[in-house]
Amino acid sequence: MSQAGPVQRYQAALEGGFVADPAQADAVGLLEDCFQQLQAGRSDVSGVYMWGRVGRGKTWLMDLFESDLACASRRQHYHHFMRDIHQRLFRLNGVPDPLTVVATELAQEVRVLCLDEFFVNDIGDAVVLGGLVQRLFDQGVVLILTSNQPPDQLYSEGHNRERLLPAIEAIKTRMHVMPLDGEQDHRLHPGEQQQRYWYQAGSHSPLADVFRSQMRGQAKSGPLVLNNRQVDSLQYDDHQLWCTYDQLCEAPLAAAEYIELCDRFNHVLLTAVPRLSGDRELPGIARGTEDAAAQVAAGDRTLPKLTDKDNGVRRFIALVDECYDRRVPLWIEAEVPMEELYPEGYLSFAFRRTLSRLREMQLRRFGSR
């Protein structure tokens, strides 16, 4: 029995009520060509790099492609992939040319590697990817990547960006680069509503009712351990975690903690979220997230103008990204409406994706696992 390719699955989605989009149709054509070459066992298969604004369906199209492949494949969020790569490199400490060893290991595990939200903003990741991407291609691994940026804009203002340039060149020469930037924002199409965001809720917190209605097992309060780090909380049980914004976003947590959080809980409740645009500029860069080591030795280079709240904003973005990718609903009680959370600032580009994902979480179809 033959597997259904991206074109067949896309047509079925349109017949089921999805909105037609010419930009998506062009991307589906490229994905179908790649799919058929892989099914035929071709060795010289080019991958696809899809980039564009939020809500254009990049992740969905990647999943259409990957879901019925006959060959070994893996679909990961970029953060998860890089965590795995760094762990592999740590185990290979002292081994000559560890990047070639890692590429060989991956080629033995998968033929196709699909990475969602490819967005390089860490000098450590840039150095690793600069050597790893070409080695993966040399080993015959086919890459399918989604990003909000074209290859030439990856890590555009990053420290020692030249370390990433070999990867960028390899992507441009070994993959089909496809702009996916149609006028449709597919996350905004109607669906049954499910409120998961409140502001100025008054003296009674709606999250208390949410927590009570979803309880499984005994409710506990106080600190818990995520990724060997103690994290404070208001309450948690076997199913959900309820924290303040300060506890999850102002504490020195990173992507690894949010990954384990979503491994453990099916719902995350976040209360006391403030207006995130700060009033006081800081002289340095935001730290405490996956890009904590970036620009440590920036020298005379002009650093971005960040505010006293942008450390927390970076973590909030990382938390929303992880919850979205893992289909873990994020229930929020905030001081301001969603559109006023971060109206301006250095992180505005990244926060547009965050807003789009928060809006989609207000639909019932964004359910828990």
C-alpha positions, -999 to 999 in steps of 0.1 A, spaced: 0 0 0 15 33 -11 19 62 14 0 94 9 23 122 -1 20 159 8 -1 168 -22 -27 141 -14 -28 151 22 -30 188 13 -59 182 -11 -77 162 16 -73 191 40 -87 216 15 -117 193 10 -121 193 47 -125 230 50 -89 244 51 -84 277 32 -66 274 -1 -33 294 -3 -12 297 -35 20 301 -14 13 268 4 5 251 -29 39 260 -43 56 247 -11 36 214 -12 49 209 -48 85 210 -36 78 188 -7 60 163 -29 91 161 -52 113 155 -22 89 129 -8 87 109 -41 125 109 -45 129 95 -10 102 69 -16 120 58 -48 153 54 -28 172 82 -46 205 91 -31 208 127 -44 178 143 -27 177 180 -19 159 191 12 135 221 16 140 253 36 106 270 41 106 305 56 80 332 62 60 351 87 41 334 115 9 316 107 17 307 71 15 269 78 52 260 77 50 236 106 18 220 93 33 214 59 64 199 74 42 175 94 22 166 62 55 157 46 70 137 75 39 118 86 39 91 60 76 87 49 87 51 43 123 59 53 136 66 88 128 102 98 127 124 129 108 156 135 121 179 162 119 215 174 152 232 168 157 237 206 153 199 212 177 191 183 204 214 196 201 201 232 206 166 218 236 177 197 253 194 227 247 163 248 263 141 221 293 164 218 297 164 256 299 126 256 325 128 228 348 152 247 384 145 236 374 125 205 390 139 173 365 156 149 334 150 171 311 167 146 319 141 120 311 114 146 278 131 154 268 134 118 277 97 112 255 87 142 226 107 130 229 93 95 227 58 109 195 68 128 176 88 102 174 95 65 154 126 70 157 152 97 128 178 100 137 208 122 110 233 131 116 270 141 152 271 128 164 304 145 200 307 154 208 332 182 234 314 203 272 316 195 276 281 207 249 268 184 263 289 155 298 273 159 284 238 160 260 242 131 288 259 110 305 225 109 276 201 113 252 210 85 277 203 57 287 170 74 250 159 76 247 166 39 279 146 32 264 117 51 233 117 30 209 132 56 180 151 40 170 183 59 136 199 60 137 232 79 112 259 88 122 294 98 109 329 101 140 341 83 157 335 49 191 318 52 210 350 46 194 366 76 201 338 101 221 351 131 225 384 112 237 404 141 254 376 160 288 377 175 314 358 153 287 352 126 313 340 102 314 307 121 278 301 109 285 311 72 295 276 60 261 262 72 243 291 55 261 284 22 254 247 25 217 253 30 216 276 0 234 252 -23 220 218 -10 184 227 -3 154 243 -21 148 276 -3 111 284 -5 95 317 7 62 309 23 48 343 29 12 344 16 -14 368 28 -33 341 48 -26 339 86 -40 304 90 -39 305 128 -67 331 127 -93 310 109 -124 304 129 -127 276 153 -146 270 185 -133 294 212 -117 284 245 -106 313 266 -72 308 281 -62 345 286 -77 369 311 -66 404 321 -78 426 350 -97 396 363 -104 412 397 -100 398 432 -109 362 422 -84 345 399 -100 326 370 -70 303 371 -81 290 405 -112 277 389 -92 263 360 -68 245 383 -97 231 404 -116 218 374 -86 200 359 -72 185 391 -58 150 390 -43 135 421 -33 155 452 -26 192 448 8 203 462 24 237 467 59 251 469 90 243 449 96 214 425 126 202 406 129 206 368 161 196 350 179 194 384 169 230 391 145 241 419 115 260 406 90 277 428 53 273 422 18 282 435 3 248 431 8 216 410 -6 181 407 0 152 384 -16 171 354 -8 208 357 15 234 370 5 269 383 31 295 387 35 333 387 53 350 359 82 358 382 86 321 392 88 309 356 102 338 336 122 360 360 140 331 376 172 320 358 156 292 338 164 280 303 149 260 274 160 227 291 137 235 321 107 243 298 113 211 279 111 190 311 81 211 323 62 200 291 74 165 295 58 164 330 27 186 328 -3 187 303 -13 223 313 6 253 325 -11 281 344 7 315 346 -6 343 367 5 379 374 19 385 339 28 422 337 31 445 308 64 433 294 78 465 278 103 479 303 110 515 312 147 512 321 174 503 296 201 479 305 237 482 292 242 445 285 224 416 268 196 394 281 208 362 297 193 331 312 179 315 281 192 292 254 214 320 240 229 329 274 265 328 262 260 350 232 282 381 228 300 376 261 331 390 245 315 416 222 343 440 226 336 474 210 305 461 192 273 480 199 250 460 220 212 460 215 191 483 237 174 460 261 152 469 291 150 456 326 122 433 316 137 417 284 155 389 303 120 377 314 105 384 279 131 360 263 121 333 288 84 340 282 90 336 245 108 303 251 80 290 274 53 298 248 73 282 220 78 250 240 41 248 251 30 255 215 52 229 200 42 203 226 5 212 224 4 221 261 -22 248 267 -9 279 285 -35 296 307 -26 332 314 -39 359 338 -23 392 329 -24 429 338 -31 440 302 -47 427 270 -27 403 249 -19 429 222 -5 452 249 19 427 264 49 438 244 39 466 220 75 477 213 111 468 221 142 450 208 124 416 209 94 427 189 102 405 159 104 374 180 73 384 200 51 385 169 53 348 167 45 346 205 14 366 200 2 345 171 7 313 192 -11 328 222 -41 336 199 -42 301 186 -42 288 221 -76 305 225 -91 279 202 -106 247 216 -88 226 189 -55 236 207 -60 207 232 -38 190 256 -22 156 251 
